[in-house]
Amino acid sequence: MLAIMLIAGDTLPRYTLPEEVVVGKAEKETPVSYTEIDTARIGEVYNFQDVPNLLRQIPGVFVYSDAGNGLNYNYMSIRGFSQKYISVLINDIPTDDVESHDIYWIDYPDILSSTTFIQFQRGVGSIPYGYSAIAGAINLVGFPFSDERKIRIYGGYGSFKTYRLTMDYSSGWVGSWNFYTRLSKLKTDGYREKSWSDMGSYYVALQHRGMTSRTTLVLHGGNEYTHLAYYGIDTATLRTNRRYNPLQYDGETDLFFRPHYELHQENFIGDNLYVKNTLYAIIGRGRFRQLRNGEWREYFREYWDRPEGETPFDLIRERWVDEKDFGYLPRILYTRGGLTLTAGSEFRFHTGDHWGTVVWADNWPTDIPMDTADYRYYSYTLDKYILSPFVHLEHEVRPGVTLMLGLQVQMASYRFHNDIVRNLRWSADYVFPSPRVGLSFRTGPNSYLFVNYSMNHREPGTRDIYDAQYPYWNDPVYDFESCEARADALVCSSPRKLPEDVRDVELGYRFDDGRWRLDLNLYNMDFTNALVYGGSLVDGVPILTNAGRTRHRGVEFYLHTPSFRGLRFYASLSLSDNRYVKFSGSDWNGPFDYSGNIIAFFPSYTGYAAAEYRRDRWSLYAEGIFVGSRYIDPENTYALPPYQVVNLYFNYALRSGITLRLQVNNLLNEIYEPFGVKDGEPYLIPAATRNFFVGVESVF
C-alpha cells in the first residue's frame, strides 16, 4: 500500500486542515503559567542528552543524572516536587508509570529527535486528563511530518565514549498521505565508573488527511540496557575518586523495553466542532539484576520462623515486571466566538506481573531445590482501573476578560492478587473531584494578568501502599486498617497511606507579542498528606511517608527577547520556599518532628541565562545554569552548596546541507554534586567535569 502511495505522488487529492490540535494546550489568555519550546529551539541545543536536560530552562526545574553526563537515569523536579508529581504526556497520551506515578526518561532515548513541540504547564495547570498534575504537566508532541521528502542523518561522538546515530526519513505529502520514520542508537560509558548505557529507539508515524478528518498512526519505543549507578559516594571516597560507583558488580544492570502503539482520529465538523478519539497501548517488560547480601529468611519464606533464617549469604537477584496499559481518550472541543468548551474522558486499564528470583547464591539452603528458574521469592499481579471524565471551559465573558472553569473527576481502583508469599489480596478505590477556576485580564494588546485556584489529589503508589518486593520485612497488617484471614487468602483493605491533596493559588503576568516573551508568576501550594522522604532508606532508595502538611511557595520569572543584529537572550529565575508545615511521628530511629524544616532535595533557587548569536551560516549558544543549596535530609543537618555551570553549543551549516555541531558541557570545569542522600553520613552523586560532544548532521 505504501509503495502505491509513493508511486501515485501528487495524483491523489490534498486537503488543508488546521495544524495538530493539542487538547488542554494553554494559550496567551489562559490563566495558567506555562513555557513552550518549539522544534527550532530543540534542534539548536539537543545533541544526545535526555529530555530533563533540555527543560532546565523552565523556571524552577532542577535536574541531575545517575551517570553524571545526562544519559542513564535522569531526574527532574520543580517547585519542591519530584518528577512523580509531574504529569507527562507524549502526543496527548499519559506516559507516567501507572503504579509508581514516576516517569522513566531512559525508556525514551532520542525522543527529542521526533518532538515538534513541548509545553510545560507549571502547577496544576489546565490539561484535564492524564495522571494527576500537581507540580506541573509536560506534553511532548511528536507529529514530525514534512511537506517535502527528505532524509536526515545525524552522527556524533564525545567524552566518555558517548555516541549517537540517528537516521530519519520523511516522505512529504504523497497525495493525502504522509509518512515519517526514525531509527536511533545511543551509547555511553557514563562519567561515573560502570554507569554505561546502551539504547536504541524507533519512531514510525503515518498520517492520512481527508476533507474533514485526519487519522494518525504512531508506533514508537526504546530498548535500554544500563549499568545501574543510583548509589551515592561517601565524602572520603569522593575526595580520592569522584567517579566511583559503589555498584561494582558487572551484572548490576537494568534492561527494559516499553513500546507505544497509538491511533489518533480527528474530525473537524463545520467551523466550530472538533472531535478526537485516541486509542493506545503501552507494553513494558524488563528487569533489574543486582548483587546483594542478606539473610535466608529475606528470600526463602520457608525460613521465616526457623533459627537458620538468620544465616547470611551473598546472592544475585533479578526483579522482573511485565506490564500492559490499554487506554481510550475521547474528546470533543467546541468553539464559538470567545467560547471554548472541551469535554471528554480517560479510560485506562493496567495490569502488571511482578516477580523476583534468586539466580545465584554462595550459600544455598540444602533443603530447597537449586532450581533458580522456578524459585521466586516474591510474585504478584497488580491491576488498576482508571476512569476520569472532565469538562473544561474558557469563555471571554467581556472584552479582555477570560474565565476558565474546569472539573475533572478522577476514579482509580487497585486490585492486588496472585501473591505467592502471603496469599495476600488487597484492594483500594479512590474518587477525587478536581476543580479549577481562573480569570485572565488583557491589560494591553499583548499582555495579560491572571489568577487561578486549583485543587488536585493523588492516590499513593502501589509500593507506597504495600511493598510486596520485600515480603519478610513488610507485614500487611501494619499497612492496612483492615486485614481478614480467610480460608483462601489474607484479604486487606483501607491502606494506611493516605491520598495526597493540593490547593494551588497562582497570580501571574504575561507579555507575548511573538517577539518578546515575559512571564512573572507567584504561587502558593498547600499540600496535605504529602508523601515525603522521612529519613529512612531501603536499598539506597528513600522511603516515603505521609507528612501532615507541606507548603510550597515562590516566584517565577521567564524572559526571551527578539533577535537584535543576530543576538537574543533567554532567562529564567525561580525563588522558592518549600517547607514541612507539620511533619512529626516515629520511625526505626524513634520519634521525630521536622515541622518548620525545609523539604529535602530541592534547591532554594534555580536560574538560567542564555545568549544566542546567529550569523549567516553559524550560531553560538551559551547557557548558564544556577542552582541554590539543597538539604539532603529532613533534619536539615547537611546541605549541598550552590553551583553554577556554563554550557556552550556551536552549529555551523555548510552549503552542502551538512551542519557541524559542537557541545561543550561544564565549560568552566565546575566540581559539584547536584544530589545526595544522608544515611548516617552523606552519600553524593557527582556531575561530570568538562566534557564535549561533536556531531555532524546531513539533510538531503
C-alpha positions in Angstrom: 0.0 0.0 0.0 2.8 2.4 0.9 4.6 1.6 -2.4 1.4 2.5 -4.3 1.2 5.8 -2.3 4.8 6.7 -3.2 4.3 6.0 -6.9 1.0 7.8 -7.0 2.7 11.0 -5.8 0.6 14.1 -6.3 -2.1 12.5 -8.3 -4.1 11.9 -5.1 -6.2 14.8 -3.6 -4.6 17.0 -1.0 -6.6 18.7 1.8 -5.7 21.6 4.0 -6.7 21.2 7.7 -5.7 23.0 10.8 -2.4 22.2 12.5 -2.3 19.5 15.1 -4.9 20.2 17.9 -3.5 19.7 21.4 -6.4 19.4 23.8 -5.5 21.2 27.1 -2.8 23.4 25.4 -2.6 26.8 27.2 -2.8 29.9 25.1 -1.8 33.5 25.8 -5.1 34.3 27.5 -5.3 31.0 29.5 -4.9 31.8 33.2 -2.1 29.3 33.9 1.7 29.6 33.9 3.4 27.8 31.1 6.5 27.7 28.9 6.8 26.4 25.3 9.8 25.1 23.4 9.4 24.7 19.6 11.2 22.4 17.2 13.8 25.1 16.2 14.8 25.6 19.8 15.0 21.9 20.4 17.2 21.5 17.3 19.5 24.3 18.4 20.7 22.6 21.7 19.7 18.9 21.5 22.6 16.5 20.7 22.3 13.5 23.0 21.1 14.2 26.5 17.7 13.1 27.8 14.6 15.3 28.0 15.1 16.8 31.5 18.4 18.5 30.4 16.5 20.4 27.8 13.9 21.5 30.3 16.4 23.2 32.6 15.5 26.5 31.0 12.0 26.2 32.6 11.7 28.3 35.8 12.1 26.1 38.9 13.3 23.0 37.1 16.2 21.1 38.8 17.9 18.2 37.0 20.5 15.5 37.8 21.5 12.1 36.4 22.9 9.0 38.0 25.8 8.7 35.4 26.6 12.4 35.7 26.6 13.2 31.9 22.9 13.4 31.1 22.3 9.8 30.0 21.4 6.7 32.1 18.7 7.5 34.6 17.8 11.3 34.7 15.6 13.0 37.2 13.9 16.4 37.4 11.9 18.3 40.0 10.0 21.6 40.1 8.6 23.7 42.9 9.8 21.3 45.6 8.2 18.3 44.0 9.9 15.3 42.4 9.0 14.2 38.9 6.5 11.7 40.3 4.2 14.8 40.7 4.6 15.9 37.0 2.1 14.6 34.6 4.0 13.6 31.4 2.2 13.1 28.1 3.6 12.1 24.7 1.2 13.0 21.9 -1.5 13.8 24.5 -1.2 10.2 25.9 -0.4 9.8 29.6 3.0 8.3 30.0 3.8 8.2 33.7 4.1 4.7 35.2 0.6 3.8 36.5 1.9 2.1 39.6 4.6 4.4 40.9 3.5 7.7 39.2 7.1 8.1 38.1 8.4 8.8 34.6 11.5 6.9 33.4 13.1 9.1 30.7 15.6 6.3 30.0 12.8 4.4 28.3 12.5 7.1 25.6 16.0 7.6 24.1 16.3 10.2 21.4 12.6 11.0 21.7 13.5 14.7 21.1 14.6 13.9 17.6 10.9 13.3 16.7 9.5 16.0 19.0 8.0 19.1 17.3 6.6 21.0 20.3 6.8 20.9 24.1 4.6 22.8 26.5 5.3 22.7 30.2 2.5 23.9 32.4 3.6 24.7 36.0 1.3 23.9 38.9 -2.0 22.0 38.5 -2.4 23.6 35.0 -5.2 23.2 32.6 -4.5 19.8 31.0 -7.6 17.9 32.1 -6.5 14.3 31.6 -3.6 12.1 32.3 -2.0 11.5 35.7 -2.8 14.0 38.4 -0.7 17.1 37.6 0.4 18.6 40.9 3.8 20.1 40.3 3.2 20.5 36.5 2.3 18.9 33.2 4.6 18.3 30.2 3.2 17.5 26.8 5.7 16.3 24.2 4.1 16.4 20.7 5.7 14.3 18.0 3.9 14.5 14.7 7.1 15.4 12.6 5.5 15.3 9.2 7.3 17.3 6.5 5.7 18.9 3.4 8.6 17.7 1.3 10.5 14.4 1.1 13.8 14.4 3.0 16.3 12.2 4.7 18.3 13.3 7.8 21.3 11.6 9.2 23.0 12.6 12.4 26.2 11.1 13.9 28.1 12.3 16.9 30.8 11.3 19.4 32.0 12.7 22.6 33.5 12.3 26.0 33.1 9.0 28.0 32.8 7.2 24.7 29.3 8.7 24.1 27.9 8.4 20.6 24.6 8.9 18.9 23.5 7.8 15.4 20.1 8.9 14.1 18.5 8.3 10.7 15.1 9.5 9.8 13.0 9.7 6.6 10.1 11.9 5.7 8.0 11.1 2.6 6.5 14.5 2.3 2.9 14.7 1.1 2.0 11.9 -1.3 -1.5 13.0 -2.1 -3.3 12.8 1.2 -0.7 10.6 2.9 2.4 11.4 4.9 5.0 9.0 6.4 7.8 9.5 8.8 10.2 7.0 10.4 13.3 7.2 12.6 15.9 4.8 13.9 18.4 5.8 16.6 21.3 4.3 18.6 22.8 5.9 21.7 25.6 4.6 23.8 27.8 5.9 26.6 30.2 4.7 29.3 28.9 7.5 31.6 31.0 9.9 33.6 30.9 7.6 36.7 32.6 4.2 36.7 30.3 1.4 35.4 27.4 3.8 34.5 27.2 2.8 30.9 24.0 2.8 28.8 23.2 1.1 25.5 20.0 2.3 24.0 18.1 2.0 20.7 14.8 3.5 19.6 12.4 3.9 16.7 9.6 6.2 15.8 7.1 5.5 13.0 4.2 7.8 12.1 1.7 7.6 9.2 -1.0 10.2 8.6 -3.9 10.4 6.3 -5.8 13.6 5.7 -9.4 13.7 4.4 -11.5 16.7 3.6 -12.7 17.0 7.2 -10.7 14.4 9.1 -7.2 13.3 10.0 -6.0 9.9 11.0 -2.5 9.3 12.5 -0.9 6.0 13.5 2.2 6.3 15.7 4.5 3.5 16.8 7.5 4.3 19.0 9.7 2.7 21.6 13.1 2.3 23.0 15.2 -0.5 24.4 17.6 0.3 27.2 20.4 -1.8 28.7 22.1 0.1 31.5 24.5 -0.4 34.3 22.9 1.0 37.5 24.6 3.9 39.3 22.0 5.2 41.7 24.1 4.8 44.9 25.9 7.9 46.0 29.6 8.1 47.1 30.7 8.8 50.7 32.7 12.0 51.1 36.0 10.3 51.8 35.9 8.3 48.6 34.6 11.4 46.7 37.8 13.2 47.5 40.0 10.5 46.0 37.8 9.1 43.2 34.7 11.1 42.4 33.8 8.8 39.5 33.4 5.8 41.8 30.2 3.7 41.6 29.6 1.6 44.7 27.6 -0.9 42.5 30.8 -2.6 41.2 29.2 -5.9 40.1 29.5 -6.1 36.3 26.0 -7.6 36.0 24.3 -4.8 38.1 22.1 -3.9 35.2 18.7 -2.8 34.1 17.0 -4.0 30.9 13.7 -2.7 29.7 11.6 -2.2 26.6 8.4 -0.1 26.6 6.8 0.4 23.1 3.8 2.7 22.5 1.1 2.0 19.9 -1.2 5.0 19.2 -4.1 5.7 16.9 -5.4 9.2 16.7 -8.6 10.0 14.8 -9.6 13.7 14.4 -12.8 15.1 12.8 -13.5 18.7 12.0 -17.2 19.3 11.9 -18.1 22.6 10.5 -16.2 25.7 11.8 -16.9 25.1 15.5 -16.7 21.5 16.4 -13.6 19.2 16.8 -13.8 15.6 17.9 -10.8 13.4 18.7 -10.6 9.8 19.7 -7.3 8.2 20.7 -6.7 4.5 21.3 -3.3 3.4 22.7 -1.4 0.6 24.2 1.8 0.7 26.2 3.6 -2.6 26.7 6.6 -2.9 29.1 8.8 -5.7 30.1 12.2 -5.7 31.8 14.3 -6.5 34.9 16.9 -5.3 37.4 19.8 -7.6 38.2 21.5 -6.9 41.5 24.3 -8.4 43.7 23.2 -8.2 47.3 23.9 -9.7 50.7 21.1 -10.7 53.0 19.7 -13.5 55.2 17.9 -16.7 54.1 14.7 -15.5 55.7 14.5 -12.4 53.4 14.4 -14.6 50.3 13.3 -18.1 51.4 9.9 -17.9 53.1 10.4 -21.5 54.3 12.9 -20.0 56.8 10.8 -17.1 58.2 10.2 -18.9 61.6 13.4 -21.1 61.7 16.6 -20.1 63.6 18.6 -20.8 60.5 16.8 -18.0 58.8 19.4 -15.5 60.0 22.1 -17.3 58.0 23.9 -14.6 56.0 24.7 -15.1 52.3 25.5 -13.3 49.1 23.1 -13.5 46.2 22.3 -12.3 42.7 18.7 -11.4 42.3 16.5 -10.3 39.4 13.4 -8.3 39.8 11.0 -8.5 36.8 8.0 -6.7 35.6 5.7 -7.5 32.7 3.0 -4.8 32.3 0.4 -3.6 29.9 -1.6 -0.4 29.6 -4.7 0.0 27.3 -6.4 3.3 27.0 -9.1 5.3 25.2 -9.3 9.1 25.2 -12.5 10.6 23.7 -12.5 14.4 23.5 -14.8 17.0 22.0 -14.0 20.7 21.5 -16.5 23.3 20.7 -15.5 26.9 19.8 -17.7 29.9 19.1 -16.7 33.5 19.4 -14.9 33.8 22.7 -16.1 30.5 24.0 -14.1 27.2 24.0 -15.7 24.2 25.6 -13.8 20.9 26.0 -15.3 17.7 27.3 -14.0 14.1 27.4 -12.7 11.3 29.5 -9.9 8.9 30.0 -10.4 5.2 30.2 -7.3 3.1 31.2 -6.7 -0.4 32.3 -3.3 -1.5 33.6 -2.1 -5.0 34.6 1.4 -5.7 35.8 3.0 -9.0 36.8 5.9 -8.6 39.2 8.3 -11.3 40.4 11.8 -11.7 41.9 14.1 -14.6 41.5 17.4 -15.6 43.1 19.6 -16.6 40.2 22.8 -17.3 42.2 23.8 -17.7 45.9 27.1 -18.5 47.6 25.2 -20.4 50.3 22.0 -22.0 49.1 19.7 -23.8 51.7 20.2 -27.5 51.4 16.5 -28.4 51.7 15.4 -26.1 48.9 16.0 -27.4 45.3 18.5 -25.3 43.5 16.2 -24.6 40.6 16.7 -20.9 40.2 14.5 -20.7 37.1 11.4 -21.6 39.1 12.1 -20.3 42.6 10.6 -16.9 43.1 11.0 -15.0 46.4 8.0 -12.8 45.5 5.4 -12.8 42.8 2.2 -10.8 42.4 -0.2 -9.1 40.0 -1.4 -5.6 40.2 -4.4 -4.4 38.2 -5.5 -0.8 38.1 -8.6 0.7 36.5 -8.8 4.4 35.8 -11.9 6.5 34.7 -11.5 10.3 34.6 -14.2 12.4 32.9 -13.7 16.1 32.6 -15.2 19.3 31.3 -13.1 22.5 30.7 -14.5 25.9 29.7 -12.7 29.1 28.6 -15.0 32.0 27.9 -14.4 35.6 27.1 -17.1 36.9 29.4 -16.4 40.5 28.3 -13.8 42.1 26.1 -10.4 41.3 27.5 -11.7 39.2 30.4 -11.4 35.4 30.1 -13.0 33.0 32.6 -11.6 29.4 33.0 -13.7 26.8 34.7 -12.7 23.1 34.8 -13.8 20.0 36.6 -12.1 16.6 36.4 -13.3 13.6 38.4 -10.6 11.0 38.9 -11.5 7.4 39.8 -8.9 4.8 40.3 -9.1 1.3 41.6 -6.3 -1.0 42.7 -6.6 -4.8 42.7 -3.6 -6.8 44.1 -3.7 -10.6 43.8 -1.7 -13.7 42.8 0.6 -13.2 45.7 2.7 -16.4 46.3 4.2 -15.3 49.6 1.4 -14.4 51.9 -1.5 -15.2 49.6 -2.4 -11.6 50.1 -5.3 -9.8 48.3 -5.9 -6.1 48.7 -8.0 -3.5 47.0 -8.4 0.2 47.2 -10.7 2.6 45.5 -10.3 6.4 45.1 -12.6 9.1 43.8 -11.3 12.7 43.6 -13.1 15.8 42.2 -10.5 18.3 40.9 -12.0 21.7 40.3 -10.1 24.6 38.6 -11.1 28.2 38.2 -9.2 31.2 36.8 -9.5 34.7 35.4 -7.4 36.4 32.8 -7.4 40.2 32.2 -6.0 41.6 29.0 -4.1 44.7 30.1 -2.7 45.6 26.7 -2.6 44.4 23.1 -0.3 41.5 24.1 -0.3 41.5 27.9 -2.3 39.6 30.4 -2.8 39.5 34.2 -4.2 36.3 35.5 -5.2 34.5 38.7 -6.3 30.9 39.3 -7.2 28.5 42.0 -7.0 24.7 41.5 -7.4 21.6 43.6 -6.0 18.2 42.9 -5.5 14.9 44.5 -3.5 11.7 44.0 -3.6 8.2 45.4 -0.5 6.6 46.8 1.6 4.5 44.5 1.4 0.7 44.7 4.6 0.1 46.6 3.9 3.2 48.8 0.7 1.3 50.0 2.4 -2.1 50.4 5.8 -3.1 49.2 5.5 -6.8 48.3 9.0 -6.9 46.9 10.4 -7.1 50.5 7.9 -9.6 51.9 9.8 -10.6 55.0 10.1 -7.0 56.3 6.6 -5.8 55.3 3.7 -7.3 57.2 0.4 -6.0 55.6 -1.3 -5.7 59.0 0.9 -2.6 59.5 0.0 -1.1 56.1 -3.8 -1.6 56.1 -6.5 -0.6 58.6 -8.3 -3.9 58.0 -7.0 -7.4 57.3 -9.0 -10.6 57.5 -7.5 -14.1 57.3 -9.9 -16.1 55.1 -9.7 -19.8 54.1 -8.4 -18.9 50.7 -6.5 -15.7 51.2 -5.4 -12.8 53.5 -7.7 -10.0 52.4 -6.8 -6.4 53.3 -8.4 -3.0 52.6 -8.2 0.7 53.6 -4.5 1.5 53.2 -2.9 3.5 55.9 -1.0 5.6 53.4 -3.4 8.5 52.7 -4.2 10.2 49.4 -2.3 13.5 48.8 -4.2 16.7 48.4 -3.0 20.1 46.9 -4.5 23.6 46.8 -2.8 25.8 44.3 -3.2 29.6 44.1 -1.4 31.4 41.3 -1.1 35.1 40.3 0.7 35.9 37.1 1.6 38.4 34.4 2.4 37.6 30.8 3.5 39.7 27.8 3.9 37.9 24.5 3.9 39.8 21.1 5.6 37.0 19.2 9.0 38.6 19.7 9.2 39.4 23.3 8.1 37.0 26.0 7.9 37.9 29.7 6.3 35.9 32.4 6.1 36.7 36.1 4.3 34.3 38.4 3.6 34.0 42.1 2.3 30.7 43.6 1.3 29.2 46.9 0.7 25.5 47.1 -0.6 23.8 50.3 -0.1 20.1 50.3 -1.8 17.8 52.7 -0.7 14.2 53.4 2.3 14.7 51.2 4.4 11.6 50.7 7.9 12.8 51.5 11.3 11.4 52.5 11.3 10.7 56.2 15.0 10.0 56.5 15.0 6.2 56.0 16.4 4.2 53.0 15.9 0.7 51.7 18.4 -0.5 49.1 19.6 3.1 48.7 16.1 4.4 47.8 14.3 6.9 50.1 11.2 5.5 51.9 8.2 7.9 51.6 5.8 8.6 54.5 2.8 10.9 54.8 3.6 14.3 56.2 0.8 16.1 57.8 1.2 19.2 55.7 3.8 20.9 53.5 3.8 24.3 51.8 5.4 25.3 48.5 5.5 29.0 47.6 7.6 31.1 45.3 8.1 33.5 42.5 9.0 32.5 38.9 10.3 34.7 36.1 10.9 33.9 32.4 12.1 36.1 29.5 13.2 35.8 26.0 14.0 38.7 23.7 13.8 39.2 19.9 16.9 39.0 17.8 18.8 42.2 17.5 21.6 42.0 14.9 21.6 38.3 15.4 21.8 38.4 19.2 18.9 37.3 21.5 18.7 36.4 25.2 16.8 33.9 27.3 16.5 34.0 31.1 14.5 32.3 33.9 14.6 32.5 37.7 12.7 30.8 40.5 12.9 31.6 44.2 11.1 29.1 46.4 10.4 28.2 49.9 9.4 24.6 50.4 8.7 23.5 54.0 7.2 20.9 56.2 4.5 22.8 58.0 3.5 19.8 60.1 5.6 16.6 60.0 6.1 14.5 63.1 5.9 10.9 64.1 8.2 8.0 64.7 10.3 5.7 62.6 13.0 3.0 63.1 15.2 5.5 64.9 12.4 6.7 67.3 10.2 9.8 67.4 10.9 12.8 65.2 9.5 16.3 64.5 10.6 18.0 61.3 7.9 20.7 61.4 9.2 24.0 60.0 12.2 22.4 58.3 12.9 22.8 54.6 11.9 19.8 52.4 14.9 17.7 51.5 16.4 17.5 47.9 15.0 20.8 46.4 17.1 23.9 45.8 16.2 27.3 47.3 16.6 28.9 43.8 17.2 28.0 40.2 18.3 30.3 37.5 19.0 30.1 33.8 20.6 32.6 31.4 21.5 32.1 27.8 22.7 34.2 24.9 22.3 33.2 21.3 24.2 34.7 18.4 23.4 33.9 14.8 25.2 34.9 11.6 24.6 33.7 8.1 25.6 30.0 8.5 26.6 29.6 12.1 25.2 30.1 15.5 26.7 30.2 19.0 24.6 29.5 22.1 25.9 29.8 25.6 23.9 29.0 28.7 24.5 29.4 32.4 22.7 27.2 35.0 22.5 28.4 38.6 21.3 26.1 41.4 20.9 27.1 45.1 21.7 25.0 48.2 19.7 21.9 48.9 19.3 19.9 52.1 19.6 16.1 51.7 18.0 15.1 54.9 14.7 16.2 56.6 16.6 17.1 59.8 18.3 19.9 57.7 21.8 18.9 59.0 23.6 18.6 55.7 23.2 20.9 52.7 24.9 20.7 49.3 26.4 24.0 48.3 25.2 26.1 45.3 26.7 25.6 41.9 27.0 27.3 38.5 27.5 25.6 35.2 28.2 27.0 31.8 27.5 25.0 28.6 28.3 26.0 25.0 26.7 25.0 21.7 28.1 25.8 18.3 26.5 25.0 15.0 28.0 25.6 11.5 26.0 25.0 8.3 27.9 24.1 5.2 26.5 25.0 1.8 26.1 21.3 1.0 23.3 20.8 3.6 25.7 19.5 6.2 25.7 21.0 9.7 28.7 20.7 12.1 27.8 20.7 15.8 29.8 21.1 18.9 28.6 20.9 22.5 30.8 21.7 25.5 29.3 20.9 28.9 30.6 22.4 32.1 32.9 24.7 30.2 34.4 26.2 33.3 35.0 22.7 34.8 32.9 23.2 37.9 33.3 20.4 40.5 29.9 19.8 42.1 27.5 17.2 43.4 23.9 18.0 42.4 22.2 15.3 44.5 22.7 13.1 47.5 21.1 11.3 50.5 22.1 11.0 54.1 22.2 7.6 55.7 24.3 8.2 58.8 26.7 10.1 56.6 26.2 11.8 53.2 26.3 9.8 50.0 26.6 12.1 47.0 26.1 11.7 43.3 28.7 13.7 41.3 28.2 15.5 38.0 30.6 15.3 35.1 33.6 17.6 34.8 34.2 19.4 31.5 33.2 17.2 28.5 32.3 17.6 24.9 30.3 16.2 22.1 30.8 16.7 18.3 28.1 15.9 15.8 27.5 16.0 12.0 24.0 16.4 10.6 23.1 16.0 7.0 19.7 16.7 5.4 19.0 15.8 1.8 
